[in-house]
Amino acid sequence: MATESGLIDLHLVYLAGLIIASGLTLLAGYRVIKGPTVPDRVVALDTIGTNVVAIAALFALYRGEGLFVTVSLVLAIIGFISTIAVSQYVIEGDIIK
């Protein structure tokens, strides 16, 4: 019975993490819309990408399915490349010289 209680507790932790990450993503979305400068919006977009990766990983843990871990890794790679591209655009004004 102690094992079942531990599983229930872990599911509550995963659920709380999902709710917190979702709320933070909404707050970052507000910064993307109302950001005073372009770099603020870029950082907010990067935060949203990181939170989506966290949400996918937490969902994988919550459901016990490994597919969402793969999805989170692919999202992390795409987020990294897009952050580099947008940062290059903000700094240089062009992505590829």
PyMOL CGO cylinders between C-alpha atoms (Angstrom):
from pymol import cmd
from pymol.cgo import CYLINDER

trace = [
    CYLINDER, 0.00, 0.00, 0.00, 2.90, 2.35, 0.60, 0.3, 1, 1, 1, 1, 1, 1,
    CYLINDER, 2.90, 2.35, 0.60, 3.90, 2.00, -3.06, 0.3, 1, 1, 1, 1, 1, 1,
    CYLINDER, 3.90, 2.00, -3.06, 0.45, 3.04, -4.28, 0.3, 1, 1, 1, 1, 1, 1,
    CYLINDER, 0.45, 3.04, -4.28, 0.51, 6.06, -1.99, 0.3, 1, 1, 1, 1, 1, 1,
    CYLINDER, 0.51, 6.06, -1.99, 3.92, 7.02, -3.34, 0.3, 1, 1, 1, 1, 1, 1,
    CYLINDER, 3.92, 7.02, -3.34, 2.63, 6.79, -6.91, 0.3, 1, 1, 1, 1, 1, 1,
    CYLINDER, 2.63, 6.79, -6.91, -0.32, 9.00, -6.07, 0.3, 1, 1, 1, 1, 1, 1,
    CYLINDER, -0.32, 9.00, -6.07, 2.02, 11.54, -4.50, 0.3, 1, 1, 1, 1, 1, 1,
    CYLINDER, 2.02, 11.54, -4.50, 4.25, 11.53, -7.57, 0.3, 1, 1, 1, 1, 1, 1,
    CYLINDER, 4.25, 11.53, -7.57, 1.26, 12.07, -9.83, 0.3, 1, 1, 1, 1, 1, 1,
    CYLINDER, 1.26, 12.07, -9.83, 0.24, 15.06, -7.71, 0.3, 1, 1, 1, 1, 1, 1,
    CYLINDER, 0.24, 15.06, -7.71, 3.77, 16.47, -8.01, 0.3, 1, 1, 1, 1, 1, 1,
    CYLINDER, 3.77, 16.47, -8.01, 3.73, 15.98, -11.79, 0.3, 1, 1, 1, 1, 1, 1,
    CYLINDER, 3.73, 15.98, -11.79, 0.30, 17.61, -11.99, 0.3, 1, 1, 1, 1, 1, 1,
    CYLINDER, 0.30, 17.61, -11.99, 1.45, 20.57, -9.88, 0.3, 1, 1, 1, 1, 1, 1,
    CYLINDER, 1.45, 20.57, -9.88, 4.50, 20.95, -12.10, 0.3, 1, 1, 1, 1, 1, 1,
    CYLINDER, 4.50, 20.95, -12.10, 2.30, 20.92, -15.19, 0.3, 1, 1, 1, 1, 1, 1,
    CYLINDER, 2.30, 20.92, -15.19, 0.05, 23.61, -13.74, 0.3, 1, 1, 1, 1, 1, 1,
    CYLINDER, 0.05, 23.61, -13.74, 3.00, 25.80, -12.68, 0.3, 1, 1, 1, 1, 1, 1,
    CYLINDER, 3.00, 25.80, -12.68, 4.75, 25.44, -16.04, 0.3, 1, 1, 1, 1, 1, 1,
    CYLINDER, 4.75, 25.44, -16.04, 1.52, 26.24, -17.87, 0.3, 1, 1, 1, 1, 1, 1,
    CYLINDER, 1.52, 26.24, -17.87, 0.95, 29.35, -15.77, 0.3, 1, 1, 1, 1, 1, 1,
    CYLINDER, 0.95, 29.35, -15.77, 4.51, 30.54, -16.36, 0.3, 1, 1, 1, 1, 1, 1,
    CYLINDER, 4.51, 30.54, -16.36, 4.05, 29.98, -20.09, 0.3, 1, 1, 1, 1, 1, 1,
    CYLINDER, 4.05, 29.98, -20.09, 0.99, 32.22, -20.04, 0.3, 1, 1, 1, 1, 1, 1,
    CYLINDER, 0.99, 32.22, -20.04, 2.96, 34.91, -18.19, 0.3, 1, 1, 1, 1, 1, 1,
    CYLINDER, 2.96, 34.91, -18.19, 5.75, 34.67, -20.76, 0.3, 1, 1, 1, 1, 1, 1,
    CYLINDER, 5.75, 34.67, -20.76, 3.11, 34.98, -23.48, 0.3, 1, 1, 1, 1, 1, 1,
    CYLINDER, 3.11, 34.98, -23.48, 2.04, 38.26, -21.94, 0.3, 1, 1, 1, 1, 1, 1,
    CYLINDER, 2.04, 38.26, -21.94, 5.67, 39.44, -22.13, 0.3, 1, 1, 1, 1, 1, 1,
    CYLINDER, 5.67, 39.44, -22.13, 5.81, 38.46, -25.80, 0.3, 1, 1, 1, 1, 1, 1,
    CYLINDER, 5.81, 38.46, -25.80, 2.75, 40.58, -26.52, 0.3, 1, 1, 1, 1, 1, 1,
    CYLINDER, 2.75, 40.58, -26.52, 3.55, 43.58, -24.30, 0.3, 1, 1, 1, 1, 1, 1,
    CYLINDER, 3.55, 43.58, -24.30, 7.35, 43.37, -24.25, 0.3, 1, 1, 1, 1, 1, 1,
    CYLINDER, 7.35, 43.37, -24.25, 8.84, 46.85, -24.47, 0.3, 1, 1, 1, 1, 1, 1,
    CYLINDER, 8.84, 46.85, -24.47, 11.79, 45.81, -26.64, 0.3, 1, 1, 1, 1, 1, 1,
    CYLINDER, 11.79, 45.81, -26.64, 12.55, 43.11, -29.17, 0.3, 1, 1, 1, 1, 1, 1,
    CYLINDER, 12.55, 43.11, -29.17, 15.17, 41.37, -26.96, 0.3, 1, 1, 1, 1, 1, 1,
    CYLINDER, 15.17, 41.37, -26.96, 12.56, 41.11, -24.19, 0.3, 1, 1, 1, 1, 1, 1,
    CYLINDER, 12.56, 41.11, -24.19, 10.24, 39.36, -26.61, 0.3, 1, 1, 1, 1, 1, 1,
    CYLINDER, 10.24, 39.36, -26.61, 13.01, 37.03, -27.78, 0.3, 1, 1, 1, 1, 1, 1,
    CYLINDER, 13.01, 37.03, -27.78, 13.81, 36.04, -24.20, 0.3, 1, 1, 1, 1, 1, 1,
    CYLINDER, 13.81, 36.04, -24.20, 10.10, 35.48, -23.54, 0.3, 1, 1, 1, 1, 1, 1,
    CYLINDER, 10.10, 35.48, -23.54, 9.82, 33.27, -26.63, 0.3, 1, 1, 1, 1, 1, 1,
    CYLINDER, 9.82, 33.27, -26.63, 12.82, 31.27, -25.45, 0.3, 1, 1, 1, 1, 1, 1,
    CYLINDER, 12.82, 31.27, -25.45, 11.17, 30.91, -22.06, 0.3, 1, 1, 1, 1, 1, 1,
    CYLINDER, 11.17, 30.91, -22.06, 7.99, 29.65, -23.71, 0.3, 1, 1, 1, 1, 1, 1,
    CYLINDER, 7.99, 29.65, -23.71, 10.02, 27.09, -25.66, 0.3, 1, 1, 1, 1, 1, 1,
    CYLINDER, 10.02, 27.09, -25.66, 11.73, 25.90, -22.51, 0.3, 1, 1, 1, 1, 1, 1,
    CYLINDER, 11.73, 25.90, -22.51, 8.42, 25.67, -20.66, 0.3, 1, 1, 1, 1, 1, 1,
    CYLINDER, 8.42, 25.67, -20.66, 6.86, 23.65, -23.49, 0.3, 1, 1, 1, 1, 1, 1,
    CYLINDER, 6.86, 23.65, -23.49, 9.76, 21.21, -23.27, 0.3, 1, 1, 1, 1, 1, 1,
    CYLINDER, 9.76, 21.21, -23.27, 9.22, 20.96, -19.52, 0.3, 1, 1, 1, 1, 1, 1,
    CYLINDER, 9.22, 20.96, -19.52, 5.48, 20.44, -20.01, 0.3, 1, 1, 1, 1, 1, 1,
    CYLINDER, 5.48, 20.44, -20.01, 6.13, 17.63, -22.51, 0.3, 1, 1, 1, 1, 1, 1,
    CYLINDER, 6.13, 17.63, -22.51, 8.62, 15.95, -20.16, 0.3, 1, 1, 1, 1, 1, 1,
    CYLINDER, 8.62, 15.95, -20.16, 6.29, 16.28, -17.16, 0.3, 1, 1, 1, 1, 1, 1,
    CYLINDER, 6.29, 16.28, -17.16, 3.42, 14.91, -19.23, 0.3, 1, 1, 1, 1, 1, 1,
    CYLINDER, 3.42, 14.91, -19.23, 5.61, 11.97, -20.22, 0.3, 1, 1, 1, 1, 1, 1,
    CYLINDER, 5.61, 11.97, -20.22, 6.30, 11.28, -16.56, 0.3, 1, 1, 1, 1, 1, 1,
    CYLINDER, 6.30, 11.28, -16.56, 2.65, 11.75, -15.64, 0.3, 1, 1, 1, 1, 1, 1,
    CYLINDER, 2.65, 11.75, -15.64, 1.37, 9.38, -18.33, 0.3, 1, 1, 1, 1, 1, 1,
    CYLINDER, 1.37, 9.38, -18.33, 4.33, 7.02, -18.24, 0.3, 1, 1, 1, 1, 1, 1,
    CYLINDER, 4.33, 7.02, -18.24, 4.81, 7.19, -22.00, 0.3, 1, 1, 1, 1, 1, 1,
    CYLINDER, 4.81, 7.19, -22.00, 8.25, 7.58, -23.52, 0.3, 1, 1, 1, 1, 1, 1,
    CYLINDER, 8.25, 7.58, -23.52, 6.99, 9.15, -26.75, 0.3, 1, 1, 1, 1, 1, 1,
    CYLINDER, 6.99, 9.15, -26.75, 6.62, 12.54, -25.10, 0.3, 1, 1, 1, 1, 1, 1,
    CYLINDER, 6.62, 12.54, -25.10, 10.27, 12.46, -23.99, 0.3, 1, 1, 1, 1, 1, 1,
    CYLINDER, 10.27, 12.46, -23.99, 11.22, 12.17, -27.64, 0.3, 1, 1, 1, 1, 1, 1,
    CYLINDER, 11.22, 12.17, -27.64, 8.87, 15.02, -28.46, 0.3, 1, 1, 1, 1, 1, 1,
    CYLINDER, 8.87, 15.02, -28.46, 10.42, 17.15, -25.73, 0.3, 1, 1, 1, 1, 1, 1,
    CYLINDER, 10.42, 17.15, -25.73, 13.94, 16.48, -27.05, 0.3, 1, 1, 1, 1, 1, 1,
    CYLINDER, 13.94, 16.48, -27.05, 12.93, 17.46, -30.59, 0.3, 1, 1, 1, 1, 1, 1,
    CYLINDER, 12.93, 17.46, -30.59, 11.23, 20.61, -29.25, 0.3, 1, 1, 1, 1, 1, 1,
    CYLINDER, 11.23, 20.61, -29.25, 14.39, 21.47, -27.30, 0.3, 1, 1, 1, 1, 1, 1,
    CYLINDER, 14.39, 21.47, -27.30, 16.53, 21.17, -30.43, 0.3, 1, 1, 1, 1, 1, 1,
    CYLINDER, 16.53, 21.17, -30.43, 14.10, 23.28, -32.48, 0.3, 1, 1, 1, 1, 1, 1,
    CYLINDER, 14.10, 23.28, -32.48, 13.92, 25.86, -29.68, 0.3, 1, 1, 1, 1, 1, 1,
    CYLINDER, 13.92, 25.86, -29.68, 17.70, 26.10, -29.49, 0.3, 1, 1, 1, 1, 1, 1,
    CYLINDER, 17.70, 26.10, -29.49, 18.10, 26.58, -33.23, 0.3, 1, 1, 1, 1, 1, 1,
    CYLINDER, 18.10, 26.58, -33.23, 15.30, 29.14, -33.41, 0.3, 1, 1, 1, 1, 1, 1,
    CYLINDER, 15.30, 29.14, -33.41, 16.74, 31.09, -30.48, 0.3, 1, 1, 1, 1, 1, 1,
    CYLINDER, 16.74, 31.09, -30.48, 20.12, 31.25, -32.21, 0.3, 1, 1, 1, 1, 1, 1,
    CYLINDER, 20.12, 31.25, -32.21, 18.50, 32.35, -35.48, 0.3, 1, 1, 1, 1, 1, 1,
    CYLINDER, 18.50, 32.35, -35.48, 16.35, 35.06, -33.89, 0.3, 1, 1, 1, 1, 1, 1,
    CYLINDER, 16.35, 35.06, -33.89, 19.27, 36.31, -31.79, 0.3, 1, 1, 1, 1, 1, 1,
    CYLINDER, 19.27, 36.31, -31.79, 21.43, 36.52, -34.91, 0.3, 1, 1, 1, 1, 1, 1,
    CYLINDER, 21.43, 36.52, -34.91, 18.66, 38.46, -36.64, 0.3, 1, 1, 1, 1, 1, 1,
    CYLINDER, 18.66, 38.46, -36.64, 18.33, 40.89, -33.73, 0.3, 1, 1, 1, 1, 1, 1,
    CYLINDER, 18.33, 40.89, -33.73, 22.09, 41.47, -33.51, 0.3, 1, 1, 1, 1, 1, 1,
    CYLINDER, 22.09, 41.47, -33.51, 23.07, 41.52, -37.19, 0.3, 1, 1, 1, 1, 1, 1,
    CYLINDER, 23.07, 41.52, -37.19, 19.78, 42.24, -38.95, 0.3, 1, 1, 1, 1, 1, 1,
    CYLINDER, 19.78, 42.24, -38.95, 20.24, 39.11, -41.07, 0.3, 1, 1, 1, 1, 1, 1,
    CYLINDER, 20.24, 39.11, -41.07, 20.36, 35.40, -40.25, 0.3, 1, 1, 1, 1, 1, 1,
    CYLINDER, 20.36, 35.40, -40.25, 22.68, 34.23, -43.04, 0.3, 1, 1, 1, 1, 1, 1,
    CYLINDER, 22.68, 34.23, -43.04, 25.38, 36.51, -44.38, 0.3, 1, 1, 1, 1, 1, 1,
]
cmd.load_cgo(trace, "trace")
